Amino acid sequence: RKEVEQDPGPFNVPEGATVAFNCTYSNSASQSFFWYRQDCRKEPKLLMSVYSSGNEDGRFTAQLNRASQYISLLIRDSKLSDSATYLCVVIAGTALIFGKGTTLSVSS
Amino acid sequence: GAVVSQHPSWVICKSGTSVKIECRSLDFQATTMFWYRQFPKQSLMLMATSNEGSKATYEQGVEKDKFLINHASLTLSTLTVTSAHPEDSSFYICSAWGLAGASGELFFGEGSRLTVL
């Protein structure tokens, strides 16, 4: 099993749709989790940190399930501007591990 | 918030030449910086962890003599691609941990797109 695995993409959704991505991790000692967004030919930028209690920022909701060792990202009311690649990042000790990313394409 | 600046953004060079990429933390000190490579439509791949004042730690499969990393100060790490070849053409990105509010965040440089002819 890979250390960090993400839903295979691409996800093609219409504007206004709700879409969810999952990311599973294999190291149960992982302590920090993040979702990053990467636009084509640009550097990744932090979208959200993921807390045990879950967190919400506008249309975006991130959740952590330690028992099943996955994190999720929910995007409601998708906008065209949400089209990007979403990377999950897991930190275990000093190791920082990126998922391969899930590509989202929102169309009008 | 913390900012990481990378330079140059674009570089085109001839095969066999060496290229240096700089990564600076602009308003914070970074004892550790990370260097990644990303090929088209692929994920970020960690190349090495740059440690201020000591040798970099390279990931398996990354040639340390090919990709020279120097982290001489708390705000600057450099990656030199020596004797570059077309297969080294890629998007190189650095990152560093900085404080953002009450928590830490991994900040990325803007990336450097290397094309070797």
Interface residues (C-beta under 8 A of the other chain):
Chain A: F34 Y36 R41 K42 E43 P44 K45 L46 S49 L87 V89 L96 F98 G99 K100 G101
Chain B: Q6 F34 Q42 S43 L44 L46 F91 I93 A100 S103 E105 L106 F107 F108 G109 E110 G111 R113
